Amino acid sequence: PLHYVQNDRVIGLIRDIERADADLRHYETDPETRYRIFREALAQNAYGTASIEGNPLTLEEVESLLVKAPTPDNTIEPDEREILNFARFMEEIDRRPVPRTVDDIVTMHEQHFQGVLEKRGRLKERPNFIGRRADHKVVYVPSRPEEVPPELQAALDWLHEAPEHPLVKATVFFHEFQSIHPFPDGNGRLGRLLFMLYLYHEGYTGIRYAPIDYTVNRDRDDYWHMLDEGRRHDWDRTPWVQYNLTLLGEAYRTALDRFLFQRRLPATLNERQRRIAEWFATMNRGAPERRMKLADVHAAFPYAARRTLTKDLRVLVDAGVLEKEGELKGTRYRMTRTSP
């Protein structure tokens, strides 16, 4: 049963997301900046959705991998292949159709987990379960294998035909997909991909810039709890709808902040200096009082020489983007309180 209540809070969240998506689509900026923000969200989402499921790569390693952009082949480790497959999907999202049948879902699973999962492109043949990682306790037993095809097709039909709002449908469908758990592995990652794919083709193209999976990963304990909460109380999905739309709205606000930040940076900065400024801004959001050493910057931008980075930091200080504290080996940098 796909039950939920579209209360005032849900309506308000929908309104906020619609406004944010429209702002992202119509924000006046150059193509290079727009693509740069897309790539930042791409890296964070690739890291986030994989990390939720146990991929050990750090965000810095994911960013480095995407910069190198190797062609997926047999020499690439599965953990890296997973990131590259996600990146390719998001780069081509406008050409990827939303699945309508169970066979479409199976094909998507097979393609997306090429070189990642051994049992890809095959529905589960044995019962599986959803457990709580902290104490390895089973919290939910999904649909039996023989129930998967009819239940999954019914969910797809509802997604495409129900009159509900697209944001609600995407959120409820994701919950139903996780409750069915149609594959031996990859259900969470594929479900989150379907969530973005559906909304993109429903006109929410700003979702490409929103770090939704990165936001979920930072909140993963509550994420698992709220997924479970949606299966209680006669399967009332209202708490899950409110929670997921709240996270989506937060991701959209992050994307808007990035566009605004880029717009306020001095036009004289080069590409690398802009990326350094973005990195400082990202670190500042997580730890506003943290100061960075040259070594920290070099670790984030290992392809640039330390001498070059020193000059870049001087330019950013002169432009009022960064503040410099200390001298010589004690030099630290931080975002200025009045920076963009």
C-alpha positions in Angstrom: 0.0 0.0 0.0 1.5 3.4 -1.1 -0.1 5.4 1.7 1.0 8.9 2.8 -0.6 12.2 3.8 0.1 15.4 1.9 0.0 17.7 4.9 0.9 21.3 5.2 4.6 20.5 5.9 4.8 18.3 2.8 3.2 21.1 0.7 5.6 23.6 2.0 8.6 21.4 1.3 7.4 20.8 -2.3 6.9 24.6 -2.8 10.5 25.3 -1.5 12.0 22.6 -3.8 10.1 23.8 -6.8 11.3 27.4 -6.2 14.9 26.3 -5.7 14.9 24.1 -8.9 13.5 27.0 -10.9 16.3 29.3 -9.5 19.0 26.7 -10.4 17.6 26.3 -14.0 17.4 30.1 -14.6 20.5 31.3 -12.7 22.5 33.5 -15.0 26.1 32.2 -15.2 28.6 31.1 -17.8 28.6 27.5 -19.1 32.0 26.8 -17.5 30.8 27.8 -14.0 27.6 25.8 -14.4 29.5 22.7 -15.5 32.0 23.1 -12.6 29.2 23.1 -10.1 27.7 20.1 -11.8 31.0 18.3 -11.5 31.3 19.2 -7.8 27.9 17.7 -7.1 28.7 14.7 -9.3 31.8 13.9 -7.2 30.0 14.4 -3.9 27.0 12.3 -5.1 29.2 9.5 -6.5 31.1 9.4 -3.2 27.9 9.7 -1.1 25.8 6.9 -2.7 28.8 4.5 -2.8 29.9 5.3 0.8 26.4 4.6 2.2 26.9 1.0 1.0 30.4 0.6 2.2 32.7 1.8 -0.7 36.0 2.7 1.1 37.0 5.5 -1.3 37.3 9.0 0.3 35.8 12.1 -1.3 39.3 13.3 -2.2 40.0 9.9 -3.9 36.8 10.1 -5.8 37.5 13.7 -6.9 41.0 12.6 -8.1 39.6 9.6 -9.9 37.1 11.8 -11.8 39.8 14.3 -12.7 41.9 11.5 -14.2 38.8 10.1 -15.9 40.2 6.7 -16.8 38.3 4.5 -19.2 36.6 1.7 -17.3 38.3 -1.6 -18.1 39.5 -4.8 -16.4 42.4 -2.9 -14.7 40.1 -0.7 -12.7 39.1 -1.9 -9.2 35.4 -2.5 -8.6 35.3 0.4 -6.1 36.6 2.8 -8.7 34.5 1.3 -11.5 31.4 2.0 -9.4 32.3 5.7 -9.2 33.0 5.9 -13.0 29.8 4.1 -13.8 27.8 6.7 -11.7 29.6 9.6 -13.3 28.9 8.3 -16.8 25.2 7.8 -15.9 24.9 11.4 -14.6 26.7 12.8 -17.6 24.1 11.1 -19.9 21.0 11.5 -17.7 19.1 13.5 -20.3 19.5 10.5 -22.7 18.6 7.8 -20.1 14.8 6.9 -20.2 12.9 6.3 -17.0 12.2 2.5 -16.7 8.6 1.4 -17.2 8.9 -2.4 -16.9 10.7 -4.9 -14.7 12.9 -5.8 -17.6 13.9 -2.1 -17.9 14.9 -2.1 -14.2 16.9 -5.3 -14.7 18.7 -3.9 -17.7 19.5 -0.7 -15.8 20.9 -2.8 -12.9 23.1 -4.9 -15.3 24.5 -1.8 -17.1 25.1 0.3 -14.0 26.9 -2.4 -12.0 29.1 -3.6 -14.9 32.4 -4.6 -13.4 31.1 -3.9 -9.9 28.7 -6.7 -8.9 29.0 -10.3 -9.8 25.2 -10.9 -9.7 24.2 -7.9 -11.8 21.1 -7.8 -14.0 19.4 -10.7 -12.1 16.5 -10.4 -9.7 17.0 -12.2 -6.4 16.4 -15.9 -6.3 16.6 -16.2 -2.6 15.1 -14.2 0.3 17.1 -11.3 1.5 16.8 -9.0 4.5 17.5 -5.5 5.6 19.7 -5.3 8.7 20.9 -2.7 11.2 24.6 -2.3 10.8 25.3 -1.2 14.3 24.2 -4.5 15.9 23.6 -6.7 12.8 19.9 -7.1 13.7 17.3 -7.8 11.0 14.9 -4.9 10.9 12.8 -5.9 7.9 12.3 -8.9 5.6 11.6 -7.6 2.0 9.3 -9.2 -0.6 9.9 -12.9 -1.4 11.5 -13.6 -4.8 8.3 -14.8 -6.4 6.6 -11.6 -5.3 9.2 -9.2 -6.8 8.0 -9.1 -10.5 4.4 -8.3 -9.8 5.1 -5.9 -7.0 7.8 -4.0 -8.8 5.7 -3.7 -11.9 2.8 -2.4 -9.8 5.1 0.2 -8.3 6.4 1.3 -11.7 2.8 1.6 -13.0 1.9 3.8 -9.9 5.0 5.9 -10.5 4.0 6.7 -14.1 0.2 6.8 -13.8 -0.7 8.1 -10.3 -1.9 11.7 -10.1 0.3 12.6 -7.1 2.9 15.2 -7.2 6.2 14.1 -8.9 8.3 14.9 -5.8 6.0 12.7 -3.7 5.9 9.9 -6.2 9.6 9.8 -6.5 10.0 9.6 -2.7 7.3 7.0 -2.1 8.5 4.9 -5.1 12.0 4.9 -3.6 10.7 3.6 -0.3 8.6 0.9 -2.1 11.7 -0.1 -4.2 13.7 -0.5 -1.0 10.9 -2.5 0.7 10.7 -4.9 -2.3 14.6 -5.1 -2.5 14.4 -6.8 -5.9 18.2 -7.6 -6.3 20.7 -9.5 -4.2 22.8 -6.3 -4.0 22.8 -2.7 -5.3 19.2 -1.9 -4.3 20.0 1.3 -2.4 22.3 2.7 -5.1 20.0 1.9 -7.9 17.0 3.3 -6.0 18.8 6.6 -5.4 19.7 6.7 -9.1 16.1 6.1 -10.1 15.0 8.9 -7.8 17.2 11.4 -9.5 16.5 10.0 -13.0 12.7 10.3 -12.6 12.8 13.8 -11.2 15.1 15.0 -13.9 12.7 13.8 -16.6 9.8 15.3 -14.7 11.4 18.7 -15.2 13.5 19.0 -12.1 16.8 19.4 -14.0 18.3 21.4 -11.2 18.8 18.1 -9.3 22.0 17.6 -11.3 23.6 20.3 -9.2 22.1 19.2 -5.8 24.4 16.9 -3.7 21.5 14.8 -2.5 23.4 11.5 -2.0 26.2 13.4 -0.2 23.6 14.9 2.1 22.0 11.5 2.8 25.4 10.0 3.6 26.1 12.6 6.2 22.8 11.7 7.8 22.9 8.0 7.2 21.8 6.8 10.7 18.6 8.9 10.5 18.2 7.8 6.8 18.1 4.2 7.8 15.8 4.9 10.8 13.3 6.9 8.7 13.3 4.2 6.0 12.3 1.8 8.7 9.8 4.2 10.2 7.9 4.3 6.9 7.2 0.6 7.3 5.5 1.0 10.6 2.0 2.3 11.6 0.3 0.5 8.8 2.8 1.6 6.2 2.1 5.3 6.6 4.9 6.8 4.5 4.3 10.4 5.6 7.3 10.5 8.0 9.6 9.2 5.2 8.1 11.7 2.7 8.7 14.6 5.1 12.2 13.5 5.9 13.4 12.8 2.3 12.0 16.0 1.0 13.7 17.9 3.8 17.0 16.4 2.7 16.4 17.2 -0.9 15.6 20.8 0.0 18.8 21.0 1.9 20.8 19.7 -1.1 19.1 22.3 -3.3 20.0 25.1 -0.9 23.6 23.9 -1.0 23.6 24.1 -4.8 22.1 27.6 -4.7 24.8 28.7 -2.3 27.4 27.4 -4.7 26.0 29.4 -7.6 25.8 32.5 -5.5 29.4 32.0 -4.3 30.6 31.6 -7.8 28.8 34.7 -8.9 30.5 36.8 -6.2 34.0 35.7 -6.9 36.3 38.2 -8.6 36.2 37.8 -12.4 40.0 37.9 -12.5 40.5 34.5 -10.8 41.7 31.7 -13.0 40.1 28.2 -13.0 42.4 26.7 -10.4 42.0 29.7 -8.1 38.2 29.3 -8.3 38.5 25.7 -7.5 40.7 26.5 -4.5 38.1 29.1 -3.3 35.3 26.5 -3.7 37.3 24.0 -1.7 37.8 26.5 1.1 34.1 27.3 1.1 33.2 23.6 1.3 35.6 23.1 4.2 34.3 26.2 5.9 30.7 25.0 5.8 31.8 21.8 7.7 34.2 23.5 10.1 34.0 27.3 10.1 36.8 27.8 12.6 39.3 25.5 10.8 42.5 27.0 9.4 44.3 25.4 6.4 48.0 25.0 5.9 49.7 25.0 2.5 50.1 21.2 2.9 46.3 20.8 3.3 45.7 22.7 0.1 48.4 20.7 -1.7 46.8 17.5 -0.5 43.5 18.6 -2.1 45.2 19.8 -5.3 48.2 17.4 -5.7 48.5 18.1 -9.5 49.6 21.7 -8.8 53.1 22.6 -7.6 53.4 23.9 -4.1 55.0 27.1 -5.5 52.0 27.6 -7.8 49.5 27.1 -4.9 51.4 29.6 -2.8 50.9 32.2 -5.5 47.2 31.2 -5.8 46.7 31.6 -2.1 48.4 35.1 -2.2 46.0 36.1 -5.0 43.0 34.9 -3.0 44.2 36.8 0.0 44.7 40.0 -2.0 41.2 39.5 -3.5 39.6 39.4 -0.1 38.5 35.8 -0.4 40.9 34.4 2.2 42.6 35.7 5.3 46.2 34.8 6.1 47.3 34.2 9.7 50.9 33.7 10.9 54.1 33.6 8.9 56.5 31.1 7.3 55.8 27.5 8.6 53.1 28.8 10.9 51.0 30.3 8.0 47.4 29.4 8.0 44.5 30.4 5.7 40.7 30.6 6.2 37.7 32.1 4.5 37.2 35.8 5.3 34.0 36.6 7.2 33.0 38.9 4.4 34.0 36.6 1.6 31.5 35.5 -1.1 
